[in-house]
């Protein structure tokens, strides 16, 4: 069997790490007799690829190959023919024939290279089998990516381009939510594969006392303080304002550390505004405690009393697994459409909640609804969709303000800031918010020792169900099913492809902090 793993680049990032782990996982389940050949295609950027990987594999032969036209593009038209020629030439040079080769492509339809979906269809028409693994959707509130694809292909209907159908074209997803989305759009169940990510299972758990000394020396956090670690890049969808809310509610004896700064320039105004607010309110929140200028993850996690997550959306949700491997309790915001997979495997998530309620009177019901509807309509407009009907607006606002409260994550950044300022100066209101959120109250006094049995049980589940061996077995089964599929040179259309975009634009799922970027200027 010949495998081509293909991505735009191999720079540092999640997809590069996933691909490397998939090769390690495949090596766990293949024998020397299998001798799987894997060619990794990218645009030539390999800065994030582990150089020692290939030499450490027993049954998988790995080689890297540059296909320059896989680079991110900004072309006004799709240059399908040129990319197809480069891919075909590389396949031919390797001796990879259509009847014995699988093209395992990561994020083919994200809109980073508009030519790639068309090139893949041409190769599929020649008989090459495809396994299209989706980590992120252009339809999932990424209107610039989606618009780029529409412009390049000169169409408002991307379904035939992004989701071709044939017996030898299969799809892989990271979670059951995405599986339901694709199944609802018409992808047959026997061509849909669940391939969850595998965390780093063997990372050492550092000694707590030494870690606290390092934390104190580097960031001045007292050894006696409670420390909540938020191991994320502080981008909008990570809901940074809610991290600050935890700080306000917990009080000055609890410190919160956020590991990484955003890289996207569009995120910087939001990030800098949060840093300014932390300074103004004198909150014990510390930014950029990880990465090259901070401490390693294993040191930060060993120093932590709890791991905090406030994200409003995830493609996979690695934090819901990694905290247990670090032997720390995860607290904060639950994402049931993501964590349902983990719960089904046996991971107990007692100390996360899907909401954090605050009184709507802190910003005003009308102001909240106006902002919510405007943000939702702006996102729909960015995708070329009509604004919400009046009845849908009324239903949305009624549902979001039930019991005269709102979920803090349903506020935009200026309204979150407004609530934080009020709560910081009003102890009575802080008590009221804690009463509204008993999960928060219960976790603020929690210690790793008190939850030891649950931590170790969850750690064992993660090590078993998300191990490299388990991941390799899932991937190998998928490859075998793809290989066994009959080759059909005719491409069919996804029967309900429009449902994919409508699913992600569903107003019941929308939050303003996932909306279009704007000038963060409202005071």
RODOVO-284791 format. One record per residue (C-alpha): x, y, z. Coordinates in pm, 1 decimal, always signed. Example, Ala and Ser with C-alpha at 12.3 -4.5 7.8 and 13.67 -1.06 7.14 Angstrom:
2
x,y,z
+1230.0,-450.0,+780.0 .
+1367.0,-106.0,+714.0 .
This chain:
523
x,y,z
+0.0,+0.0,+0.0 .
+124.3,+347.6,-90.4 .
+9.1,+647.4,+109.5 .
+48.0,+1014.4,+30.0 .
-10.2,+1243.4,+327.3 .
-66.2,+1591.0,+192.4 .
-91.0,+1933.9,+355.7 .
-8.7,+2285.4,+243.8 .
+299.2,+2308.2,+467.8 .
+480.6,+2135.4,+755.1 .
+536.7,+2442.6,+969.4 .
+474.4,+2435.8,+1343.5 .
+105.6,+2383.4,+1406.3 .
-167.7,+2140.0,+1489.0 .
-203.6,+1967.3,+1152.6 .
+170.7,+1904.7,+1123.0 .
+167.1,+1746.0,+1467.7 .
-137.6,+1535.5,+1377.1 .
+33.4,+1403.3,+1064.1 .
+349.7,+1312.2,+1253.7 .
+143.3,+1135.4,+1520.4 .
-52.3,+947.4,+1255.3 .
+273.0,+808.1,+1117.4 .
+383.6,+703.3,+1464.0 .
+41.2,+548.9,+1522.6 .
+48.6,+363.2,+1192.0 .
+387.5,+221.5,+1281.9 .
+239.1,+82.5,+1604.4 .
-3.5,-144.9,+1420.7 .
+180.0,-232.8,+1100.1 .
+429.1,-516.2,+1080.1 .
+757.1,-525.3,+891.2 .
+581.0,-748.8,+640.3 .
+335.2,-468.5,+562.0 .
+608.6,-218.6,+464.1 .
+381.5,+78.8,+409.1 .
+533.4,+352.2,+193.6 .
+428.7,+703.8,+293.1 .
+523.5,+1010.0,+90.9 .
+451.8,+1339.4,+264.8 .
+371.0,+1621.9,+22.2 .
+388.0,+1991.6,+114.8 .
+494.9,+2320.9,-40.9 .
+851.5,+2276.2,+82.2 .
+818.2,+2442.9,+423.8 .
+917.3,+2178.9,+680.9 .
+1018.4,+2384.9,+985.0 .
+775.2,+2206.3,+1216.7 .
+846.1,+1851.4,+1101.3 .
+1035.9,+1624.8,+1345.6 .
+1360.6,+1544.3,+1162.4 .
+1412.5,+1221.7,+1358.3 .
+1068.8,+1077.9,+1282.3 .
+1150.1,+862.0,+979.1 .
+1448.4,+690.1,+1139.6 .
+1242.1,+590.5,+1441.3 .
+974.9,+399.2,+1248.5 .
+993.2,+22.0,+1200.9 .
+733.1,-66.0,+939.9 .
+659.1,+265.4,+771.8 .
+894.9,+419.2,+517.7 .
+854.9,+798.9,+512.0 .
+989.0,+1048.5,+262.5 .
+924.5,+1423.2,+224.3 .
+853.6,+1584.4,-111.9 .
+806.5,+1946.7,-215.8 .
+515.3,+2042.7,-439.6 .
+557.3,+2420.5,-459.3 .
+204.3,+2494.4,-582.5 .
+59.2,+2358.7,-256.2 .
+149.4,+2691.4,-96.4 .
-117.1,+2923.8,+37.2 .
-253.8,+3127.1,-250.9 .
-436.7,+3449.7,-317.9 .
-508.5,+3387.9,-683.9 .
-828.6,+3534.8,-830.8 .
-881.4,+3212.0,-1026.1 .
-807.5,+2851.1,-941.0 .
-491.5,+2722.5,-1112.1 .
-601.9,+2361.1,-1108.3 .
-411.8,+2241.5,-1412.6 .
-75.8,+2365.6,-1287.8 .
-113.9,+2205.2,-944.3 .
-240.7,+1881.2,-1097.0 .
+66.1,+1861.1,-1320.2 .
+298.8,+1900.4,-1020.8 .
+113.8,+1641.4,-812.4 .
+94.2,+1394.3,-1099.1 .
+463.8,+1434.6,-1173.6 .
+560.3,+1368.3,-813.6 .
+335.0,+1061.3,-795.5 .
+481.7,+928.6,-1119.3 .
+838.6,+983.6,-1000.3 .
+764.6,+776.9,-690.5 .
+598.9,+500.1,-890.7 .
+268.6,+552.2,-711.0 .
-9.1,+419.8,-934.9 .
-381.1,+495.5,-899.6 .
-478.8,+139.6,-808.6 .
-235.4,+108.5,-513.9 .
-224.5,+462.3,-372.9 .
-432.2,+659.2,-122.2 .
-409.0,+1037.6,-112.3 .
-468.2,+1125.9,+253.8 .
-526.4,+1501.3,+237.9 .
-558.0,+1730.0,+539.5 .
-791.5,+2032.6,+528.1 .
-834.4,+2024.5,+151.1 .
-1134.0,+2260.0,+156.1 .
-1027.7,+2523.3,+408.0 .
-964.3,+2783.5,+139.0 .
-590.1,+2819.8,+185.3 .
-525.7,+2697.4,-168.0 .
-824.4,+2725.4,-400.6 .
-670.1,+2498.8,-664.7 .
-630.9,+2195.1,-441.5 .
-993.3,+2067.8,-441.6 .
-1003.0,+2073.9,-822.1 .
-666.2,+1902.8,-856.2 .
-778.0,+1627.2,-621.2 .
-1092.7,+1570.6,-824.7 .
-884.5,+1530.0,-1140.7 .
-662.0,+1275.2,-968.5 .
-967.9,+1093.8,-832.2 .
-1106.3,+1076.6,-1186.6 .
-781.4,+903.2,-1285.0 .
-843.9,+639.5,-1016.0 .
-649.0,+766.7,-716.7 .
-837.1,+698.2,-393.5 .
-890.1,+994.8,-160.0 .
-919.7,+1018.3,+216.5 .
-1008.5,+1382.3,+281.3 .
-953.3,+1458.0,+649.1 .
-1130.9,+1772.7,+765.2 .
-990.8,+1953.3,+1067.4 .
-1165.5,+2285.6,+997.9 .
-1444.0,+2397.2,+766.1 .
-1438.1,+2716.1,+558.9 .
-1812.0,+2723.7,+635.3 .
-1743.1,+2739.4,+1010.4 .
-1736.8,+3120.3,+1046.2 .
-1435.8,+3170.9,+820.3 .
-1598.1,+3395.4,+559.5 .
-1271.2,+3519.2,+408.2 .
-1165.2,+3163.1,+331.3 .
-1507.6,+3082.6,+190.9 .
-1517.3,+3399.0,-20.3 .
-1171.9,+3321.4,-158.2 .
-1296.3,+2983.5,-277.3 .
-1613.7,+3132.1,-425.7 .
-1415.1,+3398.5,-610.2 .
-1155.5,+3155.2,-741.1 .
-1419.5,+2912.8,-864.4 .
-1661.4,+3187.8,-971.7 .
-1956.4,+3027.0,-799.8 .
-2172.1,+3071.1,-490.9 .
-2220.5,+2695.1,-461.8 .
-1902.1,+2524.7,-348.6 .
-2058.2,+2185.5,-280.9 .
-1939.9,+2013.4,-601.9 .
-1591.9,+2159.4,-555.9 .
-1534.3,+2085.0,-187.0 .
-1729.4,+1761.8,-141.1 .
-1704.2,+1540.0,-450.9 .
-1868.2,+1201.5,-421.4 .
-1747.5,+871.3,-562.5 .
-1700.4,+521.6,-425.1 .
-1325.9,+577.0,-377.0 .
-1355.1,+922.7,-216.0 .
-1377.6,+894.5,+163.7 .
-1388.2,+1157.8,+439.0 .
-1238.0,+1163.0,+789.2 .
-1341.4,+1381.9,+1082.1 .
-1209.0,+1455.8,+1429.9 .
-1539.5,+1442.0,+1616.8 .
-1891.8,+1309.2,+1596.2 .
-2032.9,+1661.1,+1545.2 .
-1852.7,+1692.9,+1213.9 .
-1953.6,+1338.6,+1128.8 .
-2320.1,+1431.5,+1182.3 .
-2276.3,+1743.9,+967.1 .
-2134.1,+1547.6,+673.8 .
-2376.8,+1259.0,+715.4 .
-2667.6,+1504.2,+719.6 .
-2536.2,+1653.0,+396.3 .
-2541.5,+1311.0,+231.0 .
-2196.6,+1154.5,+272.4 .
-2259.5,+776.4,+302.4 .
-2175.7,+625.9,+642.3 .
-1939.4,+369.1,+492.7 .
-1725.4,+652.5,+353.5 .
-1707.3,+850.7,+677.5 .
-1427.8,+776.7,+925.2 .
-1379.9,+896.6,+1283.2 .
-1010.7,+971.3,+1339.2 .
-968.0,+1157.8,+1669.0 .
-631.7,+1312.3,+1749.0 .
-387.2,+1144.1,+1984.0 .
-229.9,+1352.9,+2263.2 .
+129.7,+1321.8,+2377.4 .
+77.1,+1032.2,+2616.3 .
+427.1,+991.5,+2753.5 .
+508.2,+1348.4,+2851.3 .
+661.9,+1349.8,+3200.8 .
+469.6,+1496.8,+3493.7 .
+709.0,+1746.6,+3649.8 .
+755.1,+1782.7,+4025.8 .
+513.9,+2038.1,+4168.4 .
+747.9,+2207.7,+4417.0 .
+1018.2,+2268.6,+4159.3 .
+758.4,+2388.6,+3909.2 .
+617.7,+2639.0,+4158.4 .
+963.1,+2772.8,+4227.1 .
+1017.4,+2822.7,+3854.6 .
+679.5,+2992.8,+3821.3 .
+757.3,+3226.6,+4108.6 .
+1104.6,+3308.6,+3979.4 .
+986.8,+3377.5,+3624.9 .
+649.5,+3547.1,+3681.4 .
+636.9,+3639.1,+4048.7 .
+338.8,+3417.7,+4128.1 .
+352.8,+3337.4,+4502.8 .
+405.3,+2974.5,+4595.9 .
+104.0,+2995.0,+4827.0 .
-136.8,+3129.2,+4561.9 .
-383.6,+2911.5,+4377.3 .
-281.2,+2890.1,+4014.9 .
-512.4,+2816.9,+3721.2 .
-342.6,+2744.8,+3390.4 .
-507.6,+2825.5,+3057.4 .
-278.8,+2652.2,+2803.2 .
-402.3,+2829.8,+2491.0 .
-317.1,+3095.2,+2237.9 .
-521.3,+3398.5,+2343.5 .
-735.7,+3435.9,+2031.9 .
-1099.3,+3543.8,+2029.1 .
-1260.3,+3201.9,+2018.2 .
-1069.2,+3103.5,+2331.7 .
-1295.7,+3351.7,+2513.3 .
-1024.3,+3547.3,+2693.0 .
-1278.6,+3768.1,+2869.2 .
-1412.4,+3464.7,+3053.3 .
-1064.5,+3386.3,+3184.8 .
-1071.5,+3733.7,+3335.9 .
-1417.9,+3667.6,+3477.1 .
-1281.5,+3364.3,+3660.3 .
-1013.1,+3589.8,+3804.5 .
-1267.8,+3847.9,+3921.5 .
-1483.6,+3577.8,+4081.9 .
-1193.4,+3391.6,+4242.4 .
-1033.6,+3696.5,+4401.2 .
-675.0,+3817.8,+4440.3 .
-537.4,+3496.8,+4594.5 .
-598.1,+3304.5,+4269.9 .
-363.9,+3367.2,+3977.9 .
-438.2,+3271.5,+3617.1 .
-174.5,+3208.3,+3352.8 .
-237.7,+3220.1,+2976.1 .
+38.4,+3054.6,+2779.4 .
+59.1,+3210.1,+2431.2 .
-9.6,+3535.8,+2247.4 .
-200.9,+3543.7,+1917.6 .
-8.5,+3535.5,+1591.2 .
-283.5,+3670.3,+1364.7 .
-255.0,+4051.7,+1337.0 .
-634.9,+4078.2,+1332.0 .
-642.9,+3932.5,+1683.9 .
-399.8,+4186.1,+1828.7 .
-645.2,+4470.8,+1910.2 .
-857.5,+4233.9,+2117.7 .
-556.1,+4083.8,+2292.4 .
-401.9,+4420.0,+2375.3 .
-735.3,+4547.4,+2506.6 .
-756.0,+4251.8,+2747.3 .
-401.1,+4314.7,+2864.6 .
-486.7,+4678.3,+2927.3 .
-797.5,+4580.8,+3125.0 .
-599.1,+4338.6,+3340.0 .
-363.4,+4622.4,+3424.9 .
-645.1,+4868.8,+3496.2 .
-837.0,+4628.0,+3721.0 .
-514.6,+4493.8,+3874.4 .
-617.8,+4135.6,+3813.3 .
-368.9,+3855.2,+3891.5 .
-371.6,+3733.4,+3530.1 .
-41.0,+3662.1,+3354.9 .
-1.5,+3642.9,+2977.9 .
+256.4,+3459.7,+2767.1 .
+377.7,+3228.8,+3041.6 .
+450.8,+2956.5,+2786.2 .
+631.6,+2940.9,+2455.0 .
+991.2,+3042.3,+2396.0 .
+985.6,+3327.0,+2648.2 .
+799.7,+3135.2,+2918.9 .
+799.7,+2792.7,+3080.6 .
+741.1,+2453.9,+2913.1 .
+389.1,+2311.6,+2927.4 .
+489.4,+2031.2,+3164.7 .
+629.3,+2286.0,+3413.1 .
+326.3,+2515.5,+3391.8 .
+84.4,+2225.1,+3428.4 .
+277.0,+2080.8,+3724.9 .
+263.5,+2422.7,+3893.0 .
-111.1,+2451.4,+3832.1 .
-379.3,+2362.3,+4081.2 .
-633.5,+2341.1,+3798.2 .
-641.2,+2362.0,+3417.7 .
-889.4,+2622.2,+3292.1 .
-1068.0,+2611.8,+2955.6 .
-1305.3,+2885.7,+2838.0 .
-1304.9,+2824.0,+2461.9 .
-1636.4,+2851.9,+2278.0 .
-1543.8,+2618.8,+1993.6 .
-1285.8,+2352.9,+1913.9 .
-1209.3,+2128.4,+1621.7 .
-1104.8,+1848.9,+1853.3 .
-1063.6,+1974.9,+2209.2 .
-721.3,+1842.9,+2308.2 .
-734.6,+2030.3,+2640.8 .
-1013.7,+1798.4,+2753.3 .
-765.7,+1509.2,+2732.7 .
-426.9,+1663.5,+2807.4 .
-524.2,+1794.9,+3150.7 .
-572.1,+1440.2,+3282.8 .
-238.3,+1328.7,+3141.2 .
-83.9,+1617.4,+3333.4 .
-273.6,+1486.0,+3639.9 .
-472.5,+1805.1,+3683.9 .
-847.3,+1863.0,+3697.6 .
-1002.9,+2047.8,+3405.2 .
-1246.5,+2326.2,+3497.0 .
-1434.5,+2591.9,+3306.0 .
-1650.8,+2569.1,+2995.3 .
-1785.8,+2246.0,+2852.8 .
-1843.1,+2199.9,+2478.8 .
-2093.9,+1912.8,+2468.6 .
-2086.5,+1869.9,+2090.4 .
-1712.5,+1803.9,+2122.9 .
-1680.9,+1643.6,+2465.6 .
-1961.0,+1396.6,+2398.7 .
-1700.4,+1175.8,+2230.0 .
-1478.5,+1187.1,+2538.0 .
-1764.8,+1122.4,+2777.5 .
-1873.1,+823.1,+2569.3 .
-1520.4,+683.2,+2605.4 .
-1546.1,+715.4,+2984.8 .
-1377.8,+1050.4,+3057.8 .
-1551.5,+1215.5,+3353.5 .
-1596.0,+1591.6,+3313.7 .
-1757.5,+1689.4,+3642.8 .
-1611.5,+2035.9,+3676.5 .
-1697.3,+2197.8,+3345.4 .
-2026.1,+2359.4,+3251.1 .
-2166.1,+2461.8,+2911.2 .
-2267.4,+2804.8,+3044.3 .
-2153.9,+3077.6,+3280.5 .
-2458.0,+3292.7,+3355.7 .
-2453.4,+3662.0,+3444.5 .
-2751.4,+3897.6,+3496.3 .
-2866.0,+4051.8,+3169.8 .
-2932.5,+4377.0,+3358.7 .
-2555.4,+4435.5,+3372.9 .
-2566.6,+4541.0,+3008.8 .
-2938.9,+4571.9,+2936.5 .
-3159.2,+4329.3,+2748.7 .
-3209.9,+4557.0,+2446.7 .
-2838.0,+4632.6,+2415.1 .
-2754.0,+4263.5,+2434.9 .
-3010.8,+4161.4,+2172.5 .
-2916.4,+4443.1,+1934.9 .
-2549.7,+4345.2,+1949.6 .
-2620.2,+3973.0,+1913.0 .
-2850.4,+4015.4,+1614.5 .
-2620.9,+4266.7,+1443.5 .
-2320.7,+4033.7,+1480.5 .
-2516.9,+3733.3,+1356.9 .
-2653.4,+3927.7,+1058.9 .
-2304.7,+4056.5,+977.9 .
-2170.6,+3702.7,+965.1 .
-2458.7,+3584.3,+748.2 .
-2403.7,+3878.8,+514.7 .
-2034.0,+3789.3,+489.7 .
-2145.4,+3450.3,+354.7 .
-2398.3,+3606.8,+116.3 .
-2695.1,+3490.6,+322.0 .
-3001.5,+3701.9,+411.6 .
-3040.5,+3845.2,+761.7 .
-3251.3,+3667.0,+1019.6 .
-3627.6,+3691.5,+988.4 .
-3810.1,+3885.8,+1260.2 .
-3952.5,+3567.9,+1412.2 .
-3605.3,+3411.5,+1428.5 .
-3468.5,+3726.2,+1593.6 .
-3738.4,+3714.6,+1860.0 .
-3679.3,+3345.4,+1927.9 .
-3303.6,+3394.5,+1946.9 .
-3321.4,+3681.1,+2195.0 .
-3582.6,+3507.9,+2407.3 .
-3373.7,+3190.7,+2430.5 .
-3048.2,+3374.0,+2511.6 .
-3199.1,+3582.2,+2795.9 .
-3390.7,+3309.8,+2979.7 .
-3435.8,+3371.1,+3354.8 .
-3308.7,+3727.9,+3308.9 .
-2952.3,+3602.9,+3264.8 .
-2718.0,+3556.1,+2970.8 .
-2427.4,+3325.0,+2907.1 .
-2112.6,+3535.0,+2941.6 .
-1979.2,+3376.6,+2620.4 .
-2278.9,+3519.3,+2432.0 .
-2152.4,+3874.1,+2493.2 .
-1919.1,+4054.6,+2256.7 .
-1587.8,+4182.6,+2390.9 .
-1703.0,+4535.6,+2487.2 .
-2000.3,+4394.7,+2678.4 .
-1777.7,+4138.0,+2847.7 .
-1549.2,+4421.7,+2953.1 .
-1846.2,+4618.0,+3083.3 .
-1956.9,+4324.9,+3299.9 .
-1604.7,+4271.5,+3433.0 .
-1574.2,+4633.6,+3539.4 .
-1906.0,+4622.8,+3725.3 .
-1831.8,+4294.2,+3899.8 .
-1483.0,+4400.2,+4003.4 .
-1621.2,+4688.9,+4209.0 .
-1937.7,+4520.2,+4343.9 .
-1882.5,+4231.5,+4586.5 .
-2256.7,+4168.8,+4617.0 .
-2292.0,+4113.8,+4245.7 .
-1993.2,+3879.6,+4247.3 .
-2164.6,+3670.7,+4513.2 .
-2482.8,+3668.5,+4305.1 .
-2295.3,+3547.0,+3995.3 .
-2130.3,+3272.3,+4199.2 .
-2475.5,+3168.8,+4322.0 .
-2590.2,+3148.2,+3959.4 .
-2295.9,+2922.4,+3875.8 .
-2247.7,+2654.4,+4141.6 .
-1996.7,+2467.0,+3924.2 .
-1760.2,+2764.1,+3946.0 .
-1809.5,+2791.3,+4320.3 .
-1740.3,+2420.0,+4367.4 .
-1420.8,+2419.2,+4165.5 .
-1250.0,+2721.0,+4318.1 .
-1165.1,+2520.6,+4630.9 .
-1077.6,+2199.2,+4444.9 .
-729.0,+2047.6,+4466.6 .
-559.1,+1775.1,+4262.8 .
-535.5,+1566.0,+4580.2 .
-911.7,+1582.9,+4641.6 .
-986.0,+1464.8,+4287.4 .
-701.8,+1212.4,+4267.3 .
-916.6,+906.4,+4194.7 .
-1106.0,+1077.3,+3911.8 .
-783.2,+1215.8,+3765.6 .
-618.9,+873.4,+3753.4 .
-930.8,+707.3,+3611.9 .
-955.0,+967.5,+3336.4 .
-583.0,+939.5,+3267.4 .
-618.6,+564.4,+3218.6 .
-910.0,+613.3,+2975.7 .
-715.6,+866.4,+2769.5 .
-405.5,+647.0,+2761.7 .
-613.4,+354.3,+2640.6 .
-868.3,+502.0,+2399.3 .
-649.6,+777.2,+2252.5 .
-317.9,+595.7,+2250.2 .
-102.2,+575.4,+1941.6 .
-196.1,+209.8,+1907.3 .
-570.1,+283.1,+1919.5 .
-525.6,+570.9,+1675.7 .
-316.2,+355.3,+1444.9 .
-580.6,+82.1,+1444.7 .
-850.8,+332.2,+1348.2 .
-634.5,+478.9,+1072.8 .
-533.4,+137.6,+935.7 .
-899.0,+26.5,+920.7 .
-983.5,+343.5,+731.1 .
-701.2,+286.2,+483.5 .
-812.6,-71.1,+425.2 .
-1169.4,+37.8,+354.8 .
-1052.3,+311.4,+117.8 .
-823.8,+67.6,-64.7 .
-1105.3,-185.0,-104.3 .
-1341.3,+73.1,-256.8 .
-1417.3,+28.7,-627.2 .
-1280.6,+305.5,-848.8 .
-1555.8,+516.0,-1004.3 .
-1432.8,+776.8,-1249.6 .
-1760.8,+966.3,-1242.0 .
-1790.9,+1235.9,-975.7 .
-2133.6,+1272.0,-813.4 .
-2280.3,+1568.0,-626.5 .
-2341.5,+1569.5,-251.1 .
-2718.0,+1543.8,-219.2 .
-2769.5,+1798.4,+61.3 .
-2444.4,+1993.3,+44.9 .
-2607.4,+2326.1,+129.3 .
-2684.8,+2196.0,+476.0 .
-2316.3,+2218.6,+572.5 .
-2308.9,+2597.8,+555.1 .
-2652.8,+2631.5,+710.9 .
-2544.8,+2407.9,+998.3 .
-2251.6,+2631.8,+1083.7 .
-2454.1,+2951.3,+1032.7 .
-2735.4,+2825.9,+1257.6 .
-2808.6,+3125.7,+1483.5 .
-2853.9,+2897.9,+1785.3 .
-2480.6,+2814.9,+1760.1 .
-2359.7,+3168.6,+1694.4 .
-2161.3,+3380.5,+1941.2 .
-2044.5,+3738.0,+1872.6 .
-1686.7,+3660.7,+1979.1 .
-1674.5,+3431.3,+1677.8 .
-1809.3,+3704.4,+1451.4 .
-1636.8,+3924.7,+1197.3 .
-1340.1,+4128.1,+1317.3 .
-1422.1,+4488.1,+1395.8 .
-1260.6,+4787.4,+1563.3 .
-1279.8,+4716.9,+1936.2 .
-1374.0,+5071.5,+2032.6 .
-1702.2,+5069.1,+2223.9 .
-1645.8,+5175.3,+2585.5 .
